Amino acid sequence: MAGGAVAVAAAALTCAAVAVAVTTQIGNLKVSATAEFQPRAFPAHGTLPAHFSSIVRIKSLDGGQPPALQTLIFEFDKHGKLNFKGVPTCTVAKLEGTTPAEARKRCAGALLGTGTGKAKVALPGKPPFTISSPISIFNAPPEGGRPALIAHAYETVPSPQALLVPFTVETIHHGRYGYRTEIQLPPIAGGAGAAILAEASFGRTYKRHGRKVGYVEAECSGGRLQLQGELRFAEGSHLQSLLTSPCHTG
């Protein structure tokens, strides 16, 4: 399901004991997100490997099916960085047609994050029902020097298939933000589904030149790390949110 990309993008700020929660609403549509960052404590200078986790929920207040999520745009704190060089990569061609278990086996070395996605499906002549899928986030070959990733999920209706969402991360200079990604999501269940939940943990460590490094590394500035996101839906509505995660130095 397209929740794979929701999870990886939302997981760009994340994980420890108490989550920072944000709720945004427009009309009948409500989106809530939690985000937190691990570790909380940083040295006064330099970066540390980072691990992120988050949960995003999408709902219609009248209990019906929310509109389909089409586009995600996220800007990430410039006080982080991606060490994508030296990490094994996986490709769309290698992941096509795979179940979650097959995908993780084929591309184990490139696995950067895992989670779960859920979607509400309304098929003609049937009552609405919920489908779910494991989510996997893989490192992909860089594109034009940019870090690239692939989110993998799996749906069973109207027929079993892997949903693959490739995207890149570009460097920007926009105040507090230094990185940006725009993700186009595929239809869920042939267009009959809408994402309602995405949760994921993201980040790994590995050795490079004999030193332990993180795929994601960060430093604490101003007592926080932050993420700005925009969600665009099929019927034209869009929601913006600012997520912050507290940190400290010393």
C-alpha positions as CSV (number, residue, x, y, z in Angstrom):
1,M,0.0,0.0,0.0
2,A,1.0,3.6,-0.5
3,G,1.4,3.9,3.3
4,G,4.9,2.8,2.7
5,A,5.9,6.2,1.5
6,V,3.7,7.9,4.2
7,A,5.7,6.0,6.8
8,V,9.2,6.7,5.5
9,A,8.6,10.4,4.9
10,A,6.8,10.9,8.2
11,A,9.5,8.9,10.0
12,A,12.0,11.6,9.2
13,L,11.7,12.8,12.8
14,T,11.3,10.2,15.6
15,C,11.7,7.5,18.5
16,A,12.1,7.4,22.4
17,A,9.8,7.5,25.4
18,V,7.4,10.3,24.8
19,A,6.2,11.2,21.3
20,V,5.4,14.8,20.1
21,A,1.9,14.8,18.6
22,V,0.4,17.1,16.0
23,T,-3.2,17.2,14.7
24,T,-4.3,19.0,11.6
25,Q,-7.9,19.3,10.3
26,I,-9.6,20.8,7.3
27,G,-13.3,20.2,6.9
28,N,-14.1,16.6,7.4
29,L,-10.5,15.5,7.1
30,K,-8.2,15.0,10.1
31,V,-4.5,14.0,10.2
32,S,-2.6,13.2,13.4
33,A,1.1,12.4,13.6
34,T,3.6,11.6,16.3
35,A,7.3,11.9,15.8
36,E,10.3,11.5,18.0
37,F,14.1,11.2,17.7
38,Q,16.7,9.0,19.3
39,P,19.1,9.8,20.8
40,R,18.0,12.8,22.8
41,A,21.5,13.7,24.1
42,F,24.2,15.0,21.7
43,P,27.8,16.2,22.1
44,A,28.3,19.9,21.9
45,H,30.0,19.5,18.5
46,G,29.6,16.9,15.8
47,T,26.9,14.4,14.8
48,L,25.6,11.0,16.1
49,P,23.9,8.1,14.3
50,A,20.2,8.7,14.5
51,H,17.1,6.5,14.6
52,F,13.6,7.7,13.8
53,S,10.1,6.4,14.3
54,S,6.6,7.9,13.7
55,I,2.9,7.2,13.4
56,V,0.5,9.0,11.0
57,R,-3.3,8.6,11.1
58,I,-5.7,9.8,8.5
59,K,-9.5,9.8,9.1
60,S,-12.8,11.3,8.0
61,L,-14.7,12.8,11.0
62,D,-18.0,11.4,9.7
63,G,-16.6,7.8,9.8
64,G,-16.5,7.5,6.0
65,Q,-13.6,6.8,3.8
66,P,-11.1,9.7,3.7
67,P,-9.9,11.0,0.3
68,A,-6.9,9.2,-1.3
69,L,-3.5,10.6,-0.5
70,Q,-1.7,11.5,-3.7
71,T,1.4,13.5,-2.9
72,L,3.7,14.0,0.1
73,I,6.2,16.9,0.3
74,F,8.6,17.0,3.3
75,E,11.4,19.4,4.2
76,F,13.9,18.1,6.8
77,D,16.1,19.8,9.3
78,K,19.5,20.9,7.9
79,H,21.1,19.7,11.1
80,G,20.9,16.1,9.8
81,K,22.6,14.3,7.0
82,L,22.4,11.0,5.0
83,N,25.4,8.7,4.7
84,F,24.1,6.8,1.7
85,K,27.5,6.0,0.2
86,G,28.8,2.5,1.1
87,V,25.3,1.1,2.0
88,P,24.2,-1.8,-0.2
89,T,21.4,-0.9,-2.7
90,C,18.3,-2.5,-4.1
91,T,16.4,-1.7,-7.3
92,V,12.8,-1.5,-8.4
93,A,13.5,-4.4,-10.9
94,K,14.7,-6.6,-8.0
95,L,11.6,-5.8,-5.9
96,E,8.9,-6.1,-8.6
97,G,6.4,-8.8,-7.7
98,T,7.8,-9.6,-4.3
99,T,5.9,-10.2,-1.1
100,P,7.2,-8.4,2.0
101,A,9.2,-11.4,3.1
102,E,10.7,-12.0,-0.3
103,A,11.6,-8.3,-0.6
104,R,13.4,-8.3,2.7
105,K,15.3,-11.5,1.9
106,R,16.4,-10.3,-1.6
107,C,17.5,-6.9,-0.4
108,A,18.4,-7.5,3.3
109,G,21.6,-5.4,3.1
110,A,19.7,-2.4,1.8
111,L,16.9,-2.4,4.4
112,L,16.8,0.9,6.2
113,G,13.4,0.8,7.9
114,T,10.3,-1.2,8.6
115,G,6.7,-0.6,9.6
116,T,3.0,-1.2,8.9
117,G,0.5,0.5,6.7
118,K,-3.3,0.3,6.6
119,A,-5.9,1.5,4.1
120,K,-9.7,1.6,4.0
121,V,-11.2,0.0,0.8
122,A,-14.6,0.6,-0.6
123,L,-15.4,-1.8,-3.5
124,P,-18.7,-1.6,-5.4
125,G,-21.3,-3.8,-3.8
126,K,-19.3,-4.6,-0.7
127,P,-19.1,-2.9,2.8
128,P,-15.9,-1.0,3.4
129,F,-13.0,-3.0,4.9
130,T,-9.5,-2.5,6.0
131,I,-6.3,-4.0,4.5
132,S,-2.8,-3.9,6.0
133,S,0.7,-4.6,4.9
134,P,4.2,-4.6,6.3
135,I,6.3,-1.7,5.0
136,S,9.9,-1.9,4.0
137,I,12.2,1.0,3.1
138,F,15.3,0.2,1.0
139,N,18.4,2.1,0.0
140,A,18.5,2.5,-3.8
141,P,21.2,3.5,-6.2
142,P,21.7,7.3,-6.1
143,E,20.1,9.4,-8.9
144,G,22.1,12.4,-10.1
145,G,24.1,12.3,-6.9
146,R,21.0,12.4,-4.8
147,P,20.2,9.8,-2.1
148,A,17.4,7.5,-3.4
149,L,15.1,5.1,-1.6
150,I,12.3,2.7,-2.4
151,A,9.3,2.1,-0.1
152,H,7.7,-1.4,-0.5
153,A,4.3,-2.6,0.5
154,Y,1.9,-5.3,-0.6
155,E,-1.8,-5.4,-1.3
156,T,-4.1,-8.3,-1.9
157,V,-7.2,-6.6,-3.5
158,P,-8.3,-6.4,-6.2
159,S,-5.4,-8.8,-6.9
160,P,-2.1,-9.5,-5.1
161,Q,0.7,-7.1,-6.1
162,A,3.7,-5.2,-4.7
163,L,3.4,-1.5,-4.4
164,L,6.8,0.2,-5.0
165,V,7.3,3.9,-4.3
166,P,10.8,5.2,-5.4
167,F,11.8,8.7,-4.4
168,T,14.9,10.9,-4.0
169,V,16.1,13.4,-1.4
170,E,17.4,16.8,-2.7
171,T,19.5,19.4,-0.9
172,I,17.9,22.8,-0.4
173,H,18.6,26.1,1.4
174,H,15.3,27.1,3.1
175,G,15.9,28.6,6.5
176,R,15.9,25.7,9.1
177,Y,15.5,23.1,6.3
178,G,18.3,21.5,4.3
179,Y,16.6,18.5,2.6
180,R,13.4,18.0,0.6
181,T,11.6,15.1,-0.9
182,E,8.4,15.0,-3.0
183,I,6.7,11.6,-3.2
184,Q,4.0,10.6,-5.7
185,L,1.8,7.8,-4.3
186,P,0.3,5.0,-6.4
187,P,-3.4,4.1,-6.2
188,I,-4.4,1.6,-3.5
189,A,-6.6,-1.3,-4.4
190,G,-7.0,-0.1,-8.0
191,G,-8.1,3.3,-6.8
192,A,-10.7,2.0,-4.3
193,G,-8.5,2.4,-1.2
194,A,-7.3,5.3,0.9
195,A,-4.4,5.3,3.4
196,I,-5.5,5.6,7.1
197,L,-2.4,4.6,9.0
198,A,1.4,4.5,8.5
199,E,3.9,3.7,11.2
200,A,7.6,3.0,10.8
201,S,11.0,3.0,12.3
202,F,13.9,4.2,10.2
203,G,17.7,4.2,10.5
204,R,20.6,1.8,10.7
205,T,24.3,1.8,11.5
206,Y,27.2,0.3,9.6
207,K,30.9,0.4,9.5
208,R,32.8,2.6,7.0
209,H,36.6,2.8,7.0
210,G,36.5,0.9,10.3
211,R,34.2,3.6,12.0
212,K,30.6,3.1,13.0
213,V,28.4,5.6,11.2
214,G,24.6,6.0,10.8
215,Y,22.7,6.1,7.5
216,V,21.1,9.1,9.2
217,E,23.2,11.3,11.4
218,A,22.2,14.5,13.2
219,E,23.3,17.2,15.6
220,C,21.2,19.1,18.1
221,S,20.6,22.8,17.4
222,G,18.3,25.1,19.3
223,G,17.0,22.2,21.5
224,R,15.2,20.5,18.6
225,L,15.1,18.8,15.3
226,Q,12.2,19.5,13.0
227,L,10.3,18.5,9.9
228,Q,7.7,20.4,7.8
229,G,5.3,18.4,5.8
230,E,2.5,18.8,3.3
231,L,-0.1,16.1,2.4
232,R,-2.1,16.6,-0.8
233,F,-5.3,14.6,-1.4
234,A,-7.2,13.5,-4.5
235,E,-10.1,15.8,-4.0
236,G,-7.9,18.9,-3.9
237,S,-7.4,19.4,-0.1
238,H,-4.0,19.7,1.4
239,L,-2.8,19.8,5.0
240,Q,0.5,21.2,6.4
241,S,2.1,20.3,9.7
242,L,5.3,21.2,11.6
243,L,6.8,18.4,13.7
244,T,9.5,19.0,16.2
245,S,11.5,16.6,18.4
246,P,13.4,17.9,21.5
247,C,17.1,17.3,22.0
248,H,19.9,18.6,24.2
249,T,23.7,18.8,24.2
250,G,26.2,18.2,26.8
